[in-house]
Amino acid sequence: MGKSPGLEMSLLDPLLRHLDLPLRAAHYPLGFRLNLATNSREVIDAVAECWGPDSLQFDRPPIEMRVIVRPDGVLAPQPSFRSQGHLYSVVSDPDNFAVADLQSLFAYVCVSSQTAADHAWLRWFFIESLGYTLLAQRYLVPVHAACVARNGSGALLCGPSGAGKSTLSFACARVGWTYIADDCTWLLPESGDRMALGKSRQIRLRGDAPLLFPELAGWAERARPNGKLAMELPLGQFPRIQTATRCPVRCLVFLDRHSDGAARAEAMPPSAAVDSLLRDSPSYGDEVDAVRQRTLERLSAVPSYRLRYRSLGEGIELLSHLLE
């Protein structure tokens, strides 16, 4: 009795290495090319939500991503991220996982149809995280900081999660500053003017943001994939807010919004500021870490400050003086 064509194919390709991924797209996260192949229209739509309007800005070899969607499995639990050598993994469960080769800038993702249907979940844990991780191996240096600009000069707003980076950057944008990034800014390693890049089309704010910004009262709050409550705002729907994808960094600002005493900006030793940014960065191996260190050390040429304030108005006023 002969084998059915489907059974014969499964025996020939048990690892799904040759699974047909007929849907293809090219996207340009932060201006670098990413080639996508998948078997799911949900993935195509989710990736377009990430990087659909972006255009090619840098002529570099592309990163490659293959995303396989299968009907088995549930919505991916929060994954674990691990790396050894040049391999990087994202593992939620047997039906939701990803592996990347950090040397060849290639990643493949396997997820359930439930995970693919939840675009925010898919983007946060797999698509965006992998895309930016691959870019960080060769083309960009990530910094845990927001970025805003005034008259073409950029300030990196630094601090741990909860320091108020996104809130202050949105407050600045509401009064005429240019918004670049809300929580992660990327630096071009070989840029002489310390050029910063950001995903400026959206901002994520905590669920209590309407208490500070009344115009956000109508926006729905939802659970972010990492468990924190947040609103994801497409800034294109706020026509008065100016955005840009890049700006030169002119100062580093470490936020302290719970300080006692009068609002003030205190100068910091450049070495202390750079060391703080280095400690807040993941390690990807000696070669990548060396590029990151050289890039961040270039920031020691710009002034660094500790910004002590309580109200957003105080924070904006102090920032204005620093960039004058």
N, C-alpha and C positions, 0 to 999 in steps of 0.2 A: 504494500500500500504506500503510495507516494506521499511526500510531505506537502503540505499546503504552502503556497508562496510566502505567506506571512510567517509561518513557523521556520521555513528555510532561512528567511532574512534574519529572524531573531537569533538563530543558531550561528549565522555567519557574522553577526555584529552584536554580540551580547553586551558590549560596552557602550553601544549607541554612538560609536565613533563616527559612523557614516550616516547617521540619521539625517534625513532631508530637512534642511532649514531654509525653506523657499523665500521667506520674507527678508529683504535686505534694506538697509538704510545707512546713510552716512550722516553723522552729527559732529558738532564742533565745540565740545565743552571747553570754555575759556579760550577758544580760538584754535584748538588742536584737533586734528581729525580722529574720529572714532568710527570704525567700521563695525556694524551690527548685523548679525544673522540670527534668525529665530524662526520658530514655527507657530508663533502666536501673535495675533493682531493686538491683543492686550499689551504685550511687550512693546510693540511698535508705538502704540499710543502713549504708554507710560514714558518711554524714552523721549518722545517728542515733547512731553510736558517738561522734561528736564532741560533739553537743549535745542528744541525745535527752531527758535529764532536765531541761534548763534551762527556765525559765519566763520570761514577759515581766515585766521590771522597769522598763523605761524606755519611755515613750510617745513614740517618735520615728518619722519616716518609715523604712520598712524598706529594707534592702539587698536586691538582687535577684541571683540566680545561676541561670544555665542551663547544664546539663552534658549534652553530647552524647557518646554512646558509640557507636563504630563498630567493626566486626570487624577492620578493617585495622590493621596495625602491631604493634610489640613493646612490652614493658614500657618505660615512659618512662625514658630516661637522666636523670641529674641535670640540671635545667634551668638556664638563665640567666634572671636577673630584670633587667628594664630599665624605665625610665620616661622619657618626654619629654612636656612639657606636662601635660595631664590624662589621658594614656594610660599604662597600665602593662601590661607583657607578661611572661608566663612561657613560655619556649620550650624544649622538650626535643628535638623532632624534628617532621617534617611531620604526624605523627599524634597528637602529644601537645603541646598548647599551650593557652594561655589569654590573654585580653585583658580588661582592666578599664577602665572609665571612672570616674576618681576623683572627678569632679564629680557625676555622676548616681548614684553608688554601685551600678553595674551591672557584672556580670562574666559572661562566657561561657567555658566550658571545653570543649575537644574532646580526648578521650582514646581510646586503643584499649581493646578489651575486656580485654586482659591487664592494663593499668594499672588499670582499674575493678575487676578481681577481686582486686587486691592492695590491700586497704583501707588499710593503714598507709602505703603509697606514695602512693596517691591523696589521702589526708587530709593528709599532711605537705607535699607539693609543690604541691597545687592547692587543695583544699577549705579547709583551715584557714588556709593562708597568705593566700589571697585574701580569705576572710571577715574575718580580723583586719586585713588591709591596708585594706579598705574602711571598717571601723569606725574605724581610725586617721585617716581623712580628716576626720571630723566629730565623732565622739562620744567618743573615748578617746585617751589619750596612752600609748603603750607605753614601758616602761622595762625594760632588760636587767637584771633583778634577780629574786631569789626574795623571798618574803614570808612571814613567820610572825608570830603574835601571841601575846601573853600578857596575860591579864586585860583583853582588849579593845584593847590597844595594839599596833600593828604596827611591825615593823622590816623595812626593805628591805635584803636581803643582796646587795650589789653586787660586781661584779668581772667580768673577762673569762671566756670559756669555759675550763673547767678550774680555776677558782678554788675550787670546792667549794660553790657555792651550793645545788645540789640535795641534796648529801650532808648539809650542815649543817641544811638545812630539814627533811629527813626525820629526822635525829637529834633535833632539837628536838621534832618531832611525837611521836616514840616516848616521850618523857618528859613528855607532857602539854600541850605547846604546841599552838596551833591552826595548822594548815597552810592557807595561802592559795594559793601559787604556787611553782613550782620554778625557772623560768628566765626567764619574762617576766611582768611585772606591769603592769596597766593602771591609769592614773589618770583620774578624772573631772575634766575641765578646769575646771569651774566649782564644784568642791566646796570649801567653806570649810574643812573639816576634813581636806583632803588625802586623800580616800577612795581606797583601792586595791582593785582587783578582780582576781580570779585564777580560773584553771581548776583548781579544787581537788579534782576527783574523781580525778585521776591524777597520777602523778609519774614522771619518766624518770630512771633512775639508770644509771651506767656498769656495765659487765659485772663489775667487781671488787667491786661493792657487797656480795655475801655475805661477803666477808672482814671487813667492818665490821659487817654486820647478819646474823647467822647465820640468822634466820628467812626470809631470802630465798634460801636455798640451793636450794630446789625450783623457783624461777622460772626459766624458760628464757631464755637470752640469745639475742638475735637482732640482725642488722645493722640499724641504724637507717637510714632513707632517705638521710641525709646522710653515710653511711659510717662513723659512729661506732658502736661496740658499745654497746648499752644495753638495759635492761629497762623496759618500760612497765607500771607497777603500778596497777591500779584500787584506789584506797584504800578503797572500800566493802568490800573483802575483808579489811581490817585494822580490826576493830571498835573497837579501843582508840584508834585515831587520830582526833582531832577535826579537822574541816575546816570552813571557812566560805568564802563567796564574796567577802567584802569585810571591810575593817577600815580604821580611820584610821591614817595613817602618823605615828609618833611619833619615829623616828630613822632615819638612814641609816648603814649599816655596810658598809665596804669590807673585803673579806676578804683576809688575807695569812697563809696557813697554812704557809708555809715560812720564817718569820722566825726569826732567831737571838735568843737571849736569852729572858727570862721572858715568859710569856703576858701580854698587856696590851692595853688599849684606849686609843688615843691620839686626842685631839680633833683634828678637821680643820677648817680654815676653811670655813664654809658655801659660799662662792663656789667654792672648789676642788672640793668635792663635786658641786655642780650642774654646773660646767664638765665634769667627768668624765662625768656622765650625758649631757650634751648631745653630747659627742664620740662617744658610743657609740650614737647614734641616727641612722637614715637620714633623708635629706631628701626631703620630698614636695612641695616648693614653698614659696614665701614665706609664703603665708597659713597653711598647716598648720604650717610651722616656727615661725611666730610664736606660735601657740597652744601648741605644745609648750614653747617657751622660757618663756612666761608661767607655764605649769603647773609646770614644773620649778623655776622661780625661787621659787615658793611653798614648795618644800621647804627653802629656806634658812632658814625660820623654825624648823625642828626641828634638834636637834644632830646632828652627823656625826662618825663615828669611823673610825679604821683599826684593825681587829681583828687583832692578831698572836697566833697560836696554832699549836699543832702537833696536839694531840689534839682529838677531838670533845668530850670532856668539858670541856676548857679553853674551847673556843668557846662551849659552852652556858652555862657558869658566867659568862663575861664578858658574854654577851648578857643573862643574867638580871639582872645588876647594872645594865646600861644602861637596862633597862625598869622598874626598881623606882621 
